Amino acid sequence: MHFVDAKGILTASGGHTGMNIYRGCSHGCIYCDSRSKCYQFTHAFEDIEVKQNAPELLEKALRSKRKRCMIGTGAMSDPYMHCEKDLMLTRKCLEIISKYEFGLAIQTKSDLILRDIDLLDEINKKAKCVVQMTLTTYDDDLCKILEPNVCNTKRRIEVLEKMKERGIPTVVWLTPILPFINDNKENVGAILDECVRVDVKGIIDFGMGLTLREGDREYYYEALDKFFPGVKKKYIERYGNAYEIPSPDSDKLMKLLRDVCKKNGIMYKPDECFTYMYDLPERYEQMSMFDII
């Protein structure tokens, strides 16, 4: 871990306003796209870069903004990595977002987010808060291999349940789904059943598969050799050096996703989910108790 003074904290992309307090990650997920060389890391991925002046930069930026908007965080680096437990930079930034009554769309795999549920609740009441949780693997033993340094899927589902109790809307990222590893009806169906039970607003998936680029591919293939002997050979024979790696059962699994979502009134089109997450109405009405029972 090393500390830097950043020049800015907010970025604008595709009409969305985002921030990353950290660069790199300590979760150790074997498929992490953020390891890709295109992101031009100048330090080891596990040597977390900490933007120590993030709260000051955020306060300055929000104080000068004329119009409120949703602030997104967690797309590149999880805001609740292990170092956040002591540094509390994410929490300080949430306090500022709440102070200026901006909205928040926050993505994580960690149950550390429960530490800040009071602030998430505040933001949701003042503006709007959407908690996004990544779920890929229902089986605990397999989850420990794929996402070794973070809480398992069942614990993440408990987090979603806690958010539901507070009336904080949630969206699940059901991605990546790894060919020949967790791309089966039993895994995807079990996750979908839990999403229905905890009343998620939307489920994001781009086609039941994963993406591999230089830097990410090598790390992933090393993990395949270690934990899934013979699977790397299948990848090379079927996909070569392709960027998009769809599951052989992608069509069937996507149909399952669509059918479950349509039946239960859950958003499943990515554009629809993003529009929901980043729309901050002039007057946002928190989910009623009737909606969450």
N, C-alpha and C positions, 0 to 999 in steps of 0.2 A: 504494500500500500504506500502510495506517495501523494503528496499534497501539491496542488497548483492553485494559482489565482487566475480564474478565467476572466476573459474580456467581456463575455456576455453569457446569459443563461437561457434565454428564450430563442427558439428558432421557428420559422414559419415554413410550412411545406404542405402543398395540396390544400391550402385554406385552413390548415390546422396549426395551432400554436402548441409547441412542445418544449420540454426541457429534459435534460439528463444531468443529474447531480454527480453521477459516477460514470467512469468508462472502464470496461472490463467487467468481469463477474467471477464470483467464487462458488457458484452453484455447481459447476462441473458437468452440465448437461452435455451428453456426448454428441448431440446433433446441432449445437448452437451456431446459427448463421452469423452471429456477431463476431465470430473468430475470423471471418473471411478477410482476405488481404485487401479487398476493395475498401475496407473501412480505415486502412492506413494506421494501424496501431504502431506506435513507436516504442512501446513497452510490452512486456509479457502480459498476456491477457489476464492472468490471475494476479498481477501486480496492479491492484485497483487504483486508478487515478481519481482522486477526490477533489472536486471543485469546492475548496474550503470557503470561498466567498459567495457561494450560491445563494444563501438567504439574503445577503445584502444586495446582490444583483437583482434578485427577484423582486424585492421590495421597491427598488428604484424603478424597475420596469413597470410594475403594476400601478404604482403611484402615478405614473405619467400616462398610462393608457386611458384614452377617452372612452372606449367602449369595452364593457366586460365581455369575456369569452371563456370557453372551456380551455383549461391547461392540461395537456396530455403529458404523461410521464411513464416510463417503463418499457418503451418500444425497443430500445437498444440495450439498456442495462437496467437490471432490476433495482428499483429504489429501496428494496428491503433485503439487500445482501447482509452478510454477517457483520460487516463493519458498521452498518447503520445502527445496530443495537447500542453501540457506545457513542458514535458520532452524532446521531439524531439530526442530521441535516435534512432528511426527508420530512421529519416532524416539524422542524423549524419552517420549512417551506410551506407545509400545509397550514401552519398558523398564519402565515402571511396571506395565503390564498383565501383563508377564511376571513381575515381582517378586512380585505378589500372586496370581499363578496364575489370572487370569481368562481367559476365552476371547475371541476376536476374530473379527468378521466385517467385513472391510475391502473397500471397493469403489473402483476406480480405472480410469483409462484410460492411466496413465503407467508407463513402464518404470523410473522412479525407484524403484518399490517393490522392485526387485531389490537396491538398496543395503541394504535392511533384511531381506533373506531370512534372515539369521542369527537375528534376533529372531522372525520369523514361525515359524521352525523351533523355536525355544525354546518359544514359546507353544503350538505344536501338540503338543509333547511333554509339556508340563506340564498343558495343559487341552485346547484345541481352537482351530484357526485355519482359517478359510475365506476364501480370496482370491476376490473377485468382479471380473471384468473385463468391461467393456462392449465389445462388438463389433457394429458396424453395417454396415460397408462393406468388402468384400474388395479391391476395386480401389484400388490405391494413389493414382492420380490423383484419383479421386472422393473418397476418404477425406481427402485434403489440402484439398479444398474444404469438406467438411462438418465436419471436425474439424481445423482448420488448425494449431493450436499444440501438438499432442501427437503422440506416435509413432503410426505407422500400425498397421493391424490385424495385419499379419504380424509386427511386432515384439511386439505384445501377445500373440500366439499363442506366440511364443518365451518370453515371461514365464510363460504357463500351463505350457509344457513344463518350464521350470526348477522350477516349483512341484511338478509331478508327480514330478520326479527326487528331490525332498526328501520326498515323501509328504504334501505339503500339499494338501488337497482344494480344488477350484476350482468356481465357478459362473459361468456366462456370462450377461450381460444382452444378449439379442439384440433390442435396442430402443434408439431408435425406428427403425422401418423407414418410409421416407418415400415416400408415394405419387408415382408417376411419376418417381422418381429411383433408388431402390435396391430397390424392391419387386418383385424378379424372382427366378425360380427359380435362375438362375445365381449371383446374389449370395448368397442365403440358403443355397443348397445347398453352396456353397464354404465358407462359415463353418461349417455343420453338419458337413461332412467333417472339418474341422480340430478341431472340438470332440470328435468321436469319436476322432480320432488322439491327442489329448493327454489323453483320459480324464477329461473334466470330469464332475462329479457331477450337475450340473443345468443347465438352460437356461431362463431366465426370459423370457417374452414375454407381453404382455397382449392380443394380437390383431393383430399385424402392421399397425402404423400409428404415429401419434404423437398427442400432445395439444397444443392451442394455446389459450393464454389471453392476456388483455390484457398487453402488455409483451413477452411471448414471441412472439406472433403478428406484431407489427410488425417485430421484429428479423428473424424468419424470412422474412417477405415481402420485406424489403429484400434479403436474400441471394438469394432466388429471382429477383428482378428483375436482380440483378447477374450471377448465374452460370447461371440457367436461364430465359431469356426465354420468356414465354408460360405458364409453369407456374403462376404465381400466379393467372392468370385461370381455369385449370382448378380450382384449389382453391376460389376464390370461387363459381364456378358450381356445383360439386358439393357443397361443404360449408357455404357461407355462413360464419357465425361460430360454427360448432359447436366444442365442446371436444374431442370425440373425432373423429379423422380417420383412419378405417380405409382401408387399401389396397383398391382394387377387387378385388385378387386375394388378399385376406386369407384366405378359406376354403381356397384351394389351398395357400397358403404355410403355414398352420397345420397342414394335413394332412401336409405334407412334414415339418414339425417333429415332429409326433406320431409319424409313421411311423419316422423316424430314431431318435428317442429310445426308442421301444418296442423296436426291433430291437437297440439297443445298451445297454439297461438304464440310460438316463439319465433323471433326473427332469425333467418338463416342466410340471407343474402348479404355478403360483406358490405356492399355499398349502403344497404339499409341500416346495418348495425353501426357503421361509421357515422352516418347521418344522425342517428339517434344519440350516439355518444358525444358528438361534438356540437350538437344543437343546444344553445342556451337561450331559451325563450325569455322574453321580457319579464314574464312572471311564471316561474316554474312551480308547479304544485307537487309537493312531495306525495309519494305513493300513500294512499289511504290505508288504514288498518284493514279495511274490507279487502283490499287488493292483495294483502300479504297473508291472509288467513288461509 
